[in-house]
């Protein structure tokens, strides 16, 4: 195999077959992939218990740079879609992987990304069961874009949704805010602020699973692009509620806070890749908080505010007083995920 | 809404919300999308009959140019993935749509593509139930790439697969060869050979459905990238068989044949986007041929050869004599789909 991606690798011919067999099939190996069909054929039996539903989600990953402290585009592509599935209480089971490769990409780079995908998938026992590879000429894409789509099973009786949110509910976050956004910003803008900055890119299903037995869970959502602020704004319409955040309650790492202050940016708008927001009935909020804190990845979970009927997102400041949070037109930067 | 895609449209903020509500939600409107969750929640009940299986497939579309005689990247993105699902006998039911947009793409162009997707999905009653939008800075992608992933239900008792192929089986093609590849080649290289060239981009489920009642169907596959030759080569390993094509039996439009002769290219390597290959028990071949010919889109179906035990793909010439067909390392050109 040549040491760089060529147009032939996306052509349906010999080079593509070789890439599939020597790279993708090695790392993602499973019985479904081994059938070498153009579609995965999945038995419905393990899925088909009365009352269960299928969760289906898709995400494309275009992050720049493709490797960063705490992960790479491969880990991100697995965790990102798996997390979207996990947010409705479903265990992610199957993923597809669609690659768009730029001619000239070192095979070594691709291999390390695929290895990282296989590792992240393996952590939850997720199988990559179907895929696609396209190659575009140099300059028509930037190195590598990955789409993953996924399937999971929502347990019977779990009906979380933003429409279940009620005034008086508590707003929980599963950990520190803005780690991913700050890491990428620091890296890409060569701010060189702090070498301790690390993306929080991780699986959220263990946290969601810990919340499954708790009756008062209204909804979960991972706070990715647009951060906590974007998620709370997304909740306004389906819930008809408002959201009030207590500024002093927000868990933020000192190095992330430093970067925000330096640049005059608000961490509440920063992207996360391993944090979820949970809206929980006040009566179950402490139980939910404890469940998160006792699960790896949720140690810094906190109750950060409450739901009201204002139809707005507001922040209560340390010294009293409130301000409205508008939904910014854009995040601080493109290609964050 | 501005008249061009900006980075803000991919940021998770206001501009992205607006794009989703004013464009995607309008054209793809359905009850699942209206929930505005990060994942589609699909009832298993209509899927969960004993013995059924789920078909799951993914494809990214990077074609250049994005509009061509007979279709555009939107129609292609729907039909392409729906066809991969249809090839195992499954009716395509749900699709995801992941967009990677280049900053500066006219909104008008995006709208016409989305309209085209909605139309193609509507033709089969397919619902686009979940999606994702990313925007990259100018120059980091070429206009628009679309990933679609999809789900369908394989009827109980249908177990088509390349491993079922046996020596003596007949090779059927559902229509003329190479229309899509020739159309794109002519357009992109500005050959100006024939204005009648039109892509065959279309849904193949109606043809697959027509074959469902026929017992002797071994397997179907759509002959896309790499054409008929690539598909037959893909069949060699799982079947342990060989494939002999009768050159005089290949249905080829005169304008496609002309382009091939001019450029010295072999139509058997050309991409199709609306043609399937069926391998059928000899006893059922005529029944299958008639079923294809009586279904819209299959009028030019033909029996083009037979399965042998050679482990090779060979062509029998008009004046006798045979030649081996090697699998080319690459298709005649990149970005065909």
HADDOCK unambig.tbl for C-alpha pairs under 7 A between the chains (distance, minus, plus):
assign (segid A and resid 7 and name CA) (segid B and resid 334 and name CA) 6.30 0.50 0.50
assign (segid A and resid 8 and name CA) (segid B and resid 329 and name CA) 6.26 0.50 0.50
assign (segid A and resid 8 and name CA) (segid B and resid 330 and name CA) 4.54 0.50 0.50
assign (segid A and resid 11 and name CA) (segid B and resid 225 and name CA) 6.23 0.50 0.50
assign (segid A and resid 11 and name CA) (segid B and resid 226 and name CA) 6.49 0.50 0.50
assign (segid A and resid 11 and name CA) (segid B and resid 330 and name CA) 5.06 0.50 0.50
assign (segid A and resid 11 and name CA) (segid B and resid 331 and name CA) 5.15 0.50 0.50
assign (segid A and resid 11 and name CA) (segid B and resid 334 and name CA) 6.56 0.50 0.50
assign (segid A and resid 12 and name CA) (segid B and resid 225 and name CA) 5.02 0.50 0.50
assign (segid A and resid 12 and name CA) (segid B and resid 226 and name CA) 4.73 0.50 0.50
assign (segid A and resid 12 and name CA) (segid B and resid 230 and name CA) 6.58 0.50 0.50
assign (segid A and resid 12 and name CA) (segid B and resid 330 and name CA) 6.80 0.50 0.50
assign (segid A and resid 12 and name CA) (segid B and resid 331 and name CA) 6.81 0.50 0.50
assign (segid A and resid 13 and name CA) (segid B and resid 226 and name CA) 5.90 0.50 0.50
assign (segid A and resid 13 and name CA) (segid B and resid 230 and name CA) 6.34 0.50 0.50
assign (segid A and resid 13 and name CA) (segid B and resid 327 and name CA) 6.07 0.50 0.50
assign (segid A and resid 13 and name CA) (segid B and resid 328 and name CA) 5.55 0.50 0.50
assign (segid A and resid 13 and name CA) (segid B and resid 329 and name CA) 4.92 0.50 0.50
assign (segid A and resid 13 and name CA) (segid B and resid 330 and name CA) 4.94 0.50 0.50
assign (segid A and resid 13 and name CA) (segid B and resid 331 and name CA) 6.50 0.50 0.50
assign (segid A and resid 14 and name CA) (segid B and resid 327 and name CA) 6.11 0.50 0.50
assign (segid A and resid 14 and name CA) (segid B and resid 328 and name CA) 6.24 0.50 0.50
assign (segid A and resid 14 and name CA) (segid B and resid 329 and name CA) 4.58 0.50 0.50
assign (segid A and resid 14 and name CA) (segid B and resid 330 and name CA) 6.90 0.50 0.50
assign (segid A and resid 15 and name CA) (segid B and resid 329 and name CA) 5.53 0.50 0.50
assign (segid A and resid 38 and name CA) (segid B and resid 57 and name CA) 6.92 0.50 0.50
assign (segid A and resid 38 and name CA) (segid B and resid 84 and name CA) 5.90 0.50 0.50
assign (segid A and resid 39 and name CA) (segid B and resid 55 and name CA) 6.11 0.50 0.50
assign (segid A and resid 39 and name CA) (segid B and resid 56 and name CA) 5.47 0.50 0.50
assign (segid A and resid 39 and name CA) (segid B and resid 57 and name CA) 4.55 0.50 0.50
assign (segid A and resid 39 and name CA) (segid B and resid 84 and name CA) 6.17 0.50 0.50
assign (segid A and resid 39 and name CA) (segid B and resid 85 and name CA) 6.17 0.50 0.50
assign (segid A and resid 40 and name CA) (segid B and resid 55 and name CA) 5.56 0.50 0.50
assign (segid A and resid 40 and name CA) (segid B and resid 56 and name CA) 4.99 0.50 0.50
assign (segid A and resid 40 and name CA) (segid B and resid 57 and name CA) 6.15 0.50 0.50
assign (segid A and resid 41 and name CA) (segid B and resid 53 and name CA) 6.28 0.50 0.50
assign (segid A and resid 41 and name CA) (segid B and resid 54 and name CA) 5.63 0.50 0.50
assign (segid A and resid 41 and name CA) (segid B and resid 55 and name CA) 4.73 0.50 0.50
assign (segid A and resid 41 and name CA) (segid B and resid 56 and name CA) 6.52 0.50 0.50
assign (segid A and resid 42 and name CA) (segid B and resid 53 and name CA) 5.48 0.50 0.50
assign (segid A and resid 42 and name CA) (segid B and resid 54 and name CA) 4.88 0.50 0.50
assign (segid A and resid 42 and name CA) (segid B and resid 55 and name CA) 6.27 0.50 0.50
assign (segid A and resid 43 and name CA) (segid B and resid 53 and name CA) 4.71 0.50 0.50
assign (segid A and resid 43 and name CA) (segid B and resid 54 and name CA) 6.22 0.50 0.50
assign (segid A and resid 44 and name CA) (segid B and resid 48 and name CA) 6.47 0.50 0.50
assign (segid A and resid 44 and name CA) (segid B and resid 52 and name CA) 6.40 0.50 0.50
assign (segid A and resid 44 and name CA) (segid B and resid 53 and name CA) 5.20 0.50 0.50
assign (segid A and resid 44 and name CA) (segid B and resid 54 and name CA) 6.16 0.50 0.50
assign (segid A and resid 48 and name CA) (segid B and resid 44 and name CA) 6.49 0.50 0.50
assign (segid A and resid 48 and name CA) (segid B and resid 48 and name CA) 5.48 0.50 0.50
assign (segid A and resid 52 and name CA) (segid B and resid 44 and name CA) 6.43 0.50 0.50
assign (segid A and resid 53 and name CA) (segid B and resid 41 and name CA) 6.29 0.50 0.50
assign (segid A and resid 53 and name CA) (segid B and resid 42 and name CA) 5.50 0.50 0.50
assign (segid A and resid 53 and name CA) (segid B and resid 43 and name CA) 4.71 0.50 0.50
assign (segid A and resid 53 and name CA) (segid B and resid 44 and name CA) 5.22 0.50 0.50
assign (segid A and resid 54 and name CA) (segid B and resid 41 and name CA) 5.62 0.50 0.50
assign (segid A and resid 54 and name CA) (segid B and resid 42 and name CA) 4.87 0.50 0.50
assign (segid A and resid 54 and name CA) (segid B and resid 43 and name CA) 6.21 0.50 0.50
assign (segid A and resid 54 and name CA) (segid B and resid 44 and name CA) 6.18 0.50 0.50
assign (segid A and resid 55 and name CA) (segid B and resid 39 and name CA) 6.12 0.50 0.50
assign (segid A and resid 55 and name CA) (segid B and resid 40 and name CA) 5.56 0.50 0.50
assign (segid A and resid 55 and name CA) (segid B and resid 41 and name CA) 4.73 0.50 0.50
assign (segid A and resid 55 and name CA) (segid B and resid 42 and name CA) 6.26 0.50 0.50
assign (segid A and resid 56 and name CA) (segid B and resid 39 and name CA) 5.47 0.50 0.50
assign (segid A and resid 56 and name CA) (segid B and resid 40 and name CA) 4.99 0.50 0.50
assign (segid A and resid 56 and name CA) (segid B and resid 41 and name CA) 6.53 0.50 0.50
assign (segid A and resid 57 and name CA) (segid B and resid 38 and name CA) 6.92 0.50 0.50
assign (segid A and resid 57 and name CA) (segid B and resid 39 and name CA) 4.54 0.50 0.50
assign (segid A and resid 57 and name CA) (segid B and resid 40 and name CA) 6.15 0.50 0.50
assign (segid A and resid 57 and name CA) (segid B and resid 130 and name CA) 5.94 0.50 0.50
assign (segid A and resid 58 and name CA) (segid B and resid 96 and name CA) 6.30 0.50 0.50
assign (segid A and resid 58 and name CA) (segid B and resid 98 and name CA) 6.61 0.50 0.50
assign (segid A and resid 58 and name CA) (segid B and resid 130 and name CA) 6.74 0.50 0.50
assign (segid A and resid 58 and name CA) (segid B and resid 131 and name CA) 5.91 0.50 0.50
assign (segid A and resid 58 and name CA) (segid B and resid 132 and name CA) 6.41 0.50 0.50
assign (segid A and resid 59 and name CA) (segid B and resid 98 and name CA) 6.31 0.50 0.50
assign (segid A and resid 59 and name CA) (segid B and resid 132 and name CA) 5.47 0.50 0.50
assign (segid A and resid 60 and name CA) (segid B and resid 98 and name CA) 6.18 0.50 0.50
assign (segid A and resid 60 and name CA) (segid B and resid 132 and name CA) 6.80 0.50 0.50
assign (segid A and resid 60 and name CA) (segid B and resid 134 and name CA) 6.96 0.50 0.50
assign (segid A and resid 84 and name CA) (segid B and resid 38 and name CA) 5.92 0.50 0.50
assign (segid A and resid 84 and name CA) (segid B and resid 39 and name CA) 6.17 0.50 0.50
assign (segid A and resid 85 and name CA) (segid B and resid 39 and name CA) 6.16 0.50 0.50
assign (segid A and resid 96 and name CA) (segid B and resid 58 and name CA) 6.29 0.50 0.50
assign (segid A and resid 98 and name CA) (segid B and resid 58 and name CA) 6.62 0.50 0.50
assign (segid A and resid 98 and name CA) (segid B and resid 59 and name CA) 6.32 0.50 0.50
assign (segid A and resid 98 and name CA) (segid B and resid 60 and name CA) 6.18 0.50 0.50
assign (segid A and resid 130 and name CA) (segid B and resid 57 and name CA) 5.95 0.50 0.50
assign (segid A and resid 130 and name CA) (segid B and resid 58 and name CA) 6.74 0.50 0.50
assign (segid A and resid 131 and name CA) (segid B and resid 58 and name CA) 5.93 0.50 0.50
assign (segid A and resid 132 and name CA) (segid B and resid 58 and name CA) 6.42 0.50 0.50
assign (segid A and resid 132 and name CA) (segid B and resid 59 and name CA) 5.47 0.50 0.50
assign (segid A and resid 132 and name CA) (segid B and resid 60 and name CA) 6.81 0.50 0.50
assign (segid A and resid 134 and name CA) (segid B and resid 60 and name CA) 6.98 0.50 0.50
assign (segid A and resid 136 and name CA) (segid B and resid 334 and name CA) 6.88 0.50 0.50
assign (segid A and resid 136 and name CA) (segid B and resid 335 and name CA) 6.43 0.50 0.50
assign (segid A and resid 140 and name CA) (segid B and resid 140 and name CA) 6.71 0.50 0.50
assign (segid A and resid 140 and name CA) (segid B and resid 141 and name CA) 5.07 0.50 0.50
assign (segid A and resid 140 and name CA) (segid B and resid 142 and name CA) 4.96 0.50 0.50
assign (segid A and resid 141 and name CA) (segid B and resid 140 and name CA) 5.07 0.50 0.50
assign (segid A and resid 141 and name CA) (segid B and resid 141 and name CA) 4.05 0.50 0.50
assign (segid A and resid 141 and name CA) (segid B and resid 142 and name CA) 6.43 0.50 0.50
assign (segid A and resid 142 and name CA) (segid B and resid 140 and name CA) 4.97 0.50 0.50
assign (segid A and resid 142 and name CA) (segid B and resid 141 and name CA) 6.44 0.50 0.50
assign (segid A and resid 147 and name CA) (segid B and resid 147 and name CA) 6.91 0.50 0.50
assign (segid A and resid 149 and name CA) (segid B and resid 149 and name CA) 6.55 0.50 0.50
assign (segid A and resid 225 and name CA) (segid B and resid 11 and name CA) 6.22 0.50 0.50
assign (segid A and resid 225 and name CA) (segid B and resid 12 and name CA) 5.05 0.50 0.50
assign (segid A and resid 226 and name CA) (segid B and resid 11 and name CA) 6.47 0.50 0.50
assign (segid A and resid 226 and name CA) (segid B and resid 12 and name CA) 4.75 0.50 0.50
assign (segid A and resid 226 and name CA) (segid B and resid 13 and name CA) 5.94 0.50 0.50
assign (segid A and resid 230 and name CA) (segid B and resid 12 and name CA) 6.56 0.50 0.50
assign (segid A and resid 230 and name CA) (segid B and resid 13 and name CA) 6.33 0.50 0.50
assign (segid A and resid 327 and name CA) (segid B and resid 13 and name CA) 6.03 0.50 0.50
assign (segid A and resid 327 and name CA) (segid B and resid 14 and name CA) 6.10 0.50 0.50
assign (segid A and resid 328 and name CA) (segid B and resid 13 and name CA) 5.53 0.50 0.50
assign (segid A and resid 328 and name CA) (segid B and resid 14 and name CA) 6.24 0.50 0.50
assign (segid A and resid 329 and name CA) (segid B and resid 8 and name CA) 6.23 0.50 0.50
assign (segid A and resid 329 and name CA) (segid B and resid 13 and name CA) 4.91 0.50 0.50
assign (segid A and resid 329 and name CA) (segid B and resid 14 and name CA) 4.59 0.50 0.50
assign (segid A and resid 329 and name CA) (segid B and resid 15 and name CA) 5.52 0.50 0.50
assign (segid A and resid 330 and name CA) (segid B and resid 8 and name CA) 4.55 0.50 0.50
assign (segid A and resid 330 and name CA) (segid B and resid 11 and name CA) 5.05 0.50 0.50
assign (segid A and resid 330 and name CA) (segid B and resid 12 and name CA) 6.80 0.50 0.50
assign (segid A and resid 330 and name CA) (segid B and resid 13 and name CA) 4.97 0.50 0.50
assign (segid A and resid 330 and name CA) (segid B and resid 14 and name CA) 6.94 0.50 0.50
assign (segid A and resid 331 and name CA) (segid B and resid 11 and name CA) 5.17 0.50 0.50
assign (segid A and resid 331 and name CA) (segid B and resid 12 and name CA) 6.85 0.50 0.50
assign (segid A and resid 331 and name CA) (segid B and resid 13 and name CA) 6.57 0.50 0.50
assign (segid A and resid 334 and name CA) (segid B and resid 7 and name CA) 6.31 0.50 0.50
assign (segid A and resid 334 and name CA) (segid B and resid 11 and name CA) 6.56 0.50 0.50
assign (segid A and resid 334 and name CA) (segid B and resid 136 and name CA) 6.88 0.50 0.50
assign (segid A and resid 335 and name CA) (segid B and resid 136 and name CA) 6.44 0.50 0.50
